[in-house]
Amino acid sequence: MDRAHLRAALLASLALLAGAFAFAAPAGAALTVDSMYDPAKVAVIDLQLPPASVAALEAEPDEYVEGTFAIAETDGTPAGVGDYTAPLTVGVRLKGGAGSFRDLGGKAAFKVKFNEFVSGQKFLGLKRLTLNNMVQDPSMIHEALVYPAFRAAGIQAPHAGYAYVFLNGVDYGLHLNLETIDDVALKKWLGDFDDPQHLYEGGPQFELLPENVGLFEVDEGDEEDLGDLEALIAAANATTPDFSERLAPVADLAQLTRFWAAERYLAHWDGYSGPNVNNYFLLSDPEGVFRMLPWGSDQTLRNWWYSFSGEGGTLFAQCIAEPACFEAYKEDLAAVQESTAALDLESRARALATQLAPWQAKELAESERAPHSAKSIAAEVANVLEFLELRPGILAKWLGAGEGPEEPEGEPEKPREDEVNPVLPIAAAAAPAISGQWELDRSRLGRGLLIARPTVSAPGTVSITGTIGPAGNRSPACLTESVEAKAGPVALLCPLTKVVRTRLATQPRTLRLTISFDPDGEGPEQSRTRTVRLPRQALG
């Protein structure tokens, strides 16, 4: 069966099974942490912010502002909302990276901190809530499927439920209620490993290099003594002895290979073992021995052909290059495939899609901030089912244990982000072209992000690069963004590098931005370059 027929069959199967797999939350049950993080249930969260807090959040999205929080259980449907808890005074801020951040005018994601303004306050024993907007996951089921798969593979991972969010009575739609990785979660997960030395958060391109020690956010532990991280980085960059031997004193290599196997099997291209070196936590025990924890898995389960090797973080790359570590990694891949199969994620996916359908319909009908259409939601659920159907065969073929479907040639492309890179059709020009002048949006410069908005006259690949420094010695100024676009306006994200953000705190900087356009079919590749002067300012 070819991919087109398989996709059609999966969509038809999903439609037939729509009424057979609904989860239901029992009415009247007492709210608990376990029920709140149960993907079979949907809660409703009411956030209230006074005008001053709204204004402050619009000016500084990363800073907590004062508001109130209340939550209500439901019977699993929008019509069955129970009583709200008593309002609590809390801190609220926006969250999201270059691709997922939305301000209050869009489908914003939120962080709620219970002890920000009331010392020692917790809610059900929790210090924080993380409410993801799922703008990069039209299916809205990726994370609720992937984190259980990590746990089934023996990797600690957050739990996830769902919450429908209102802010000042305005409908902000369905969110993923993701368990925050902090000391509360770690004590719950880790048993005898409940006294970590540090928890570090790795962001985009946070590679383990000596110059990057200061880039890692210290979520738990002493912010002044980073000796454990320095020791890990030293081992990662040494050349002798062999990789496994020099990693042994500072890392649980068996846990790391299993972690990378889970990332790669589940196609977490935006994780540590992927080309972006992103979305991961480093957790060290009291002896300074590290393990990794997953995060940001909203763009998984998409590319069934995603390679099990290839470009990734330095520890992963060195493991792949060492025969003994590579063999352990391959054994872990087989183990992850087995543990994932035991979860029957196909049934879970169908059940979740059915459970969420009325909430997604409510968001589409009543919220002006819905980022996905009903068609894109159904298509992405079909993508998930296709992935789960084909992935075991791809692994068997890669391991040499059997035949699998043919992978497309070359490395998989980064998934399209239509909500981040909107395109509008215009009349095609006689020859493919990129606009000579393009708009530069600085509205998010305070978050370290520039947005370029060129217009192209035909479908093709559009990309942006930024550099800084004198001719002949220029260095990257922003992370490269590349998208497949139709004819019309395109939005390209240019997240400034840490170096540029740091330098802007003391003096203005001049960047050189280049937009390239490679039209599909006939036509040469084109580029447009302009210099941009950024004022001195501290960036969030």
N, C-alpha and C positions, 0 to 999 in steps of 0.2 A: 504494500500500500504506500503510495507516495505521500509527501508531507501535506499536500493540499487536501487529499481525501482523508488523511488521518485527522487533520484539524477539523474538517467538516463533521467527521464521525464523533469526535470528542465533544464538539459543540452540541450535536444532537443528543449525545448521551447525557450531557449536563442538563439539557432541557428536560429530558425524560425523568431524570432523577431528582428534579428540583423539589418535589414534595416528600422525598423519601428519607432525607438525612437531616432534618432540622434539629438543632439543639434547642433546649428550652431551659430557662432559669426558673427554678421553683419560686412561685410567688410567696412572699412573706419570710423567706429565709434570711437569717441574720447576716449582715454584710461582714465578710472576713477578708483577709489578705488573699487567701486561696481562691475565694469566689471572685474577687476583683481581678485577679490575674488568670481567670479561667476563660479561654477563648470561646467556650460554649455559651458565654453570657455577655450581655452588653449593659453597661451602666450608663447613667446620664449625669454629667457633671455641669454644675452651674458656677461660673466664675463671675464675680462682680468687681469692677474697678471704678473708682471715682474718676472724674475728669482729669484731675492732676496726674493720676497714675497712668491714664491712657496717653496723655501728652508726653510724659516721661518715657513711656515704653516706645512711643513713636520716634523719640529722639535718640534713645539708647536701648535698642532691643535686647541687649545682653545683660542689662542691669535689672535686678529684681525690684519690683514696685509693690506697694501694699494693696491688697485686695482681700476678698473673701472667697472661700471654697465650700461647696456642699455637693454631696453625691447621693444619687438615688438608685436603688436596684430596679430592675424591670423583670417582666415575665418572659423576656426574650424578644418582645415586639415593641415598636414605638407606641402602641396603644396601651401598654401595660406598665407604665412608670409608677413606682411606689413613692413613699414619702422620702423627702430629702433629710439628710443628717443636719444637725444644727450647724450654722455657718461658722467657719473658723477663719481667723485672720491669718493670712499667709502671704508669702512672696510669690510673685508671678513674673516670668520673663518669657521671651520668645526663644525658640531654638531652631537649629537647622544649619546646614552647610551651604556651599555655593549652589548646589542643585536643588536642595529641599527647603531653603529658607523662604518664608512668605511673611510679609508684614501684616498688620491688622486689616489691611484692605483685601487680603487674599485668605486662603485657608492656612492660617498661622498654626504652627506647632508650639507647644507650651512646656515649660518646666514650672512645677509648683513646689515650693520649699516651705514646709510646715513650721520650721523653727527660725525663719528669717527675721520675723518681727516679734515673735513670742518665744522667749528663750526656753529651750528644752521641749517645746511642743512637738508631739508626734501624732500621726493619725494611723490607727491600727498598728502602731509600732513602727511606722515608716517615717522617714525624714523628708522624702521627696517623691514626686510623681513625674514621669516622663510621658508626654502625650504627643506621639508622632502623627504628622498630618498625612502620611502615606501618598504624597504627591508623586513619588517616583515608583509607586507600585499600584497600577490601576486595579489589579485583582484584590488588593487589600488583605491578602492571605499569606504572602511570602514569609513574613517574620513569625507568624503564628505557627507555621509549618517547620521553619528552619531551626529555630531554637530548640524545640523538642528533639530534632534530629541530632543536633550537637550533644544534647544531654544523653540520648540513647547511645552515642558513640563514646561516652565517658568524659565529655568535656563540660565543665560548668558553664551554664548560659542562663540569661535572664528568662523569666516567665512573661507571658504577654496575654492580656485580655483586650477588651474593646470598651470605648466610652464615646458617647455622643456628647459633644461639647457646645455649651452656650456661653457667650461672654456678653454681659449686660443685656441679656435677652436676645442677642443676635445669634443666629444659627451658624456655627462654625463646622458642623458636620461630624462625620464618624472619624474617630482617632484610634490609634493603637495605644493602649495603656501598657507601656513597657516597664518592667521592673528595673529600677535604677540600680546600677552596680555601685554600691557603696559598702560601708562597714556593716550595715544592717543585713544586706543581701549576702555578703561574704560569710558572716557568722551563721546564717541560715543554711548556706550551701555546703560549707567546707569542713564541718566537723572538727577534726583535730588540726585543721589548717586555719583556725579561726583567729590567728593573731598575725596577720600579714605585716611585713616590714614596710612595703609600699604598694600602692596601686597607681600605675601611670597610665595616662590615656594618650594613645597615638592617633594623630590626625593625618591629613593628606600629605604624602611624601615624607612622613616622619621616619626616615631610615635611621638605623643604628650606627651613627657616625659620631666621632668625638665632638664635632662642632654642633651637634644637634641635642646635646644633653639638656640644654635650657629650654628646648621646644616642648618637651613632654610636660603635660599638665599633671601635677601631683594631686590625685584625688583623695588618697589616704596616705598617712605617714609623714615623716619629718621633711619639710620642704627645703631645709638647709643642707642636710646630709644625704647626698645622692650617690654615695659610694657604691651601693649595689648596682645601680644603673651604669655607672662608670665601669665597673668590673665586667658587666655583660657586654658593653660596647667594646671594651678592650679585647675581650675574647673573640667577639665577632669580627674584629679587624686584624687580628694576628694572623700570621701565616704558618706558624708551627706551634704545637704539634698538629696532628690531624684534627679535622673539625670536631668529631665526636669527643675526642680526648680533651680538647681545650674548652668545649662547652660543658662537659660533665660537672665541674665545680660550681657553675653559675646558672645552669638551666636543667630542667627536667626534660631531656631530649625525647623520651618516650611520649610524654604529654604533647610536646611540640609537633612531633611527626603526626600524631593522631589529629591534632588541631588543624594542621595544614591539609591532611587528607580530607577532613570534614569540609573545610573551606572549598577545596578544589572539587570535591564530588558534588557539592551543592551549588557549584558555579558562583561562588562569592568572589567575583572578579574585583570588587572594590574592598577586599579585605587585605590582610597582611601578605598573604602568598600571591596576591594579584599584582598587576602592573602599577596600580596606584599606591600600594603600600599604605593602606588606610584602614580605619575602623577596627581597631584592636586595643585591648588592654594588656599591660604587662603587670603581673602580680608576683611579688617576691615574698618568700617565707622568711622567718626570722634569721635563717642562715644565708639569705641572699640568693636562694635558688629560684629561678623564674619559671613561670608558665604563662600561657597566653589565654585570653578570654575573647569571645566574639562580640561584635557590635555592628550596627549599621547594615543589617542583612536584608534590606528592603528590595534590593535589585538582584537577588538570587533566583534560582529555579527558572532561568530564562533561556540561556544558550545551551541546549543539550549537547552541542559539539565542543563546549569549552574544554581546553586542553588540561591535562593533569600535570603537565610540566610547563616550561616556558618562563617568561619574565615574572619576577616576584621579589619579595624582600630578601635581603642578603642572607639571613639565616636559612631561609627556604632554598635559595639558590645554591648555597654551599652544601646543604644536605643532599640535594639532587646530584651534585657533582661528586659526592663521596659514595663509593659503591655500597658500603655497609649501611649508611643512613638511607640511601636510596632504596635498598631492599626492604628496610623496616617501613619506609613510607609506602611502598607498594603493598606490603602486607596490611598496613593500616587502611589503605584505600579499599581493599577487599572487605575488611572488617566493617568499615563505615557503610559500604553498600549493603552488607547483610543486616546491620542494625537498622538502617533506614528502611529496608524492605519490610522488616518486622513491624514497623509502625503503621504500614498501610496508609501512606500519605495520600494516595489517590482518593480513598474514601473520606479522609479528613478534609481534603481540598474541596470535594463536592459538598460535604456537610457544612463547612464554613461558608462556602459561596451561597448556599441556601439560607443559612442563618443570617448572613449579612444583607441579603437582597432587600428586605423591606427597609432597612436602615439606609442603604445606598439609594433606594428610591425616594426616601424622605429627603436625603441630602440634595438629590437632583431636583426635586420638586420645590423645596422650601429654602434652600441655601443659595445665595448668590456666589458662593465661593467654591462650589464643586469643581474639582480640577479634571474629572474624568467623565466621559459619556457612558451610557449603558452599553454601547457597542464596544468601547475600549475595555470596560470591565469584563465583559464576556470573553473577549478575545484574549485577555491576559490570563484568565482562568484556564482557557483552552491551552495557552502556552505552558502553564504549570503542569497540566495533565499530560501534555505532549512530552515535556521534559522528564517527568517521572516514568513515563512509558519507555523512553528511548535511552535514558542515562545508563542503566545497567549494561545494555549492549555496547555502548560506547566504551565503558570501562573494560568489559571483557575483551573487546578488540584491542584496546591499548595495552592490556596485560598479556596479550597473545593467547588468551584462553578461549577465544571464540570469535565469531563474526558479528559485526554490529553495523548499524547504518553508516553511510558515508558522511564524513565531516566535510563541510565546505573548505575550500583551500584557504590557507593563511590563518592568522590569528582572528578570533572573534572580535567583532566591532563592539564598541561601547554602545549599550542600548540607547535608542532614541529617547529624548526627553521632550515630547511635544509641548508639555506644559511649560517647560523652561525655555524652549526655543520655538515659539509660535511662528507659523508661516501663513501668509495670506496670498492667495493666487492673484497674479497680475498677468496682463497680456505679455506673451513671450516676445522678446526682441528678435530681430533678424539673426543676430549672432549672440551666443551666450556672453554675458558681461556682468561685472560687479560694479556697483555704484562708485563713482569717483569720490563722492563725499558721503560720510556716514556719521550718524549720531553717536556720541559717547555719553552714556548715562552714568552720572556720578552720584546718584541718589543713595547708593549703598557703600560709598567710599568709606564711611565710618566703620563699616564691617570689613574693610579691606578688599572690596570687590568693585571692579569696573564692569560695565556692560556695554558692549559695542553693538550697534544695530545697523548693519549694512543691508542693502537690497541687492538681490541677484535676479537675473532675468530668465534663469532656467534651472532645472534641478541639478544638484551637484553637491560636492563636499566643500563646506566653508569652515575655515579654521582661523584662530587668532593666536598670535604669539607676542610676547612682550619681552624686551631686553632693556638693560640699563648699563651704563658705563661708557668709557671712551671707545672709539672705533678700534677694532683689533683686539679688544679685551672686554667684550660685552658679556654679561651674565644674565640668566633668566630673571625677569621682573614679575611674571605671573605664570601660573600653570596653564599649559596649552589646552585649549578647548577646540574640539572638532565635531561637527554635526553634519548629518545628511539632510539637506534641505530641499524643499520645493521652490519654485519661482516665487519671489516676494521678499518681504522683510524677514530678517533672521536676528535672533538675540544670541550673542556669544558672551559667555561668562569669562572674566579674566581675574581670578583670585590672586591677589598680590602675594609674593613670596614673603617669608618671614624676614629676610634681609631688607627688603624694601619697606615693609611695615616698621621695622626697627629704625631705619634711617629717617623715615618721615617724621619720627618723633622729635628729631633734632634739627632737620633742615629740609627745604623743598627738594624734590627730585624730578628729573626729567626722564620720562620713559619713551621708548620707541615701540609703537604698536603696529603690527603688520597683520592685515587680513588677507588670506589667500582663498581663491575660489578655483576649484577643479571641476568644471562642468561635466555632467554625464554625456557620453556620446562625443560629438565633434566639438572642437574648440580647445585652445591652449589654456594652461593654468595661468591665472592672473593674480596679481597682488596689489594692495594699496597700503602705503605706510604713512603714518603721521606721528609727530612727536607730541607728547602731552606733558604739561608742567603741573605737578601735583603740589599743593601747598603743604607746609609743615603742619602736622597734626598727629595726635596720638590715636591710633586705630585700635578698635576692639578685636 
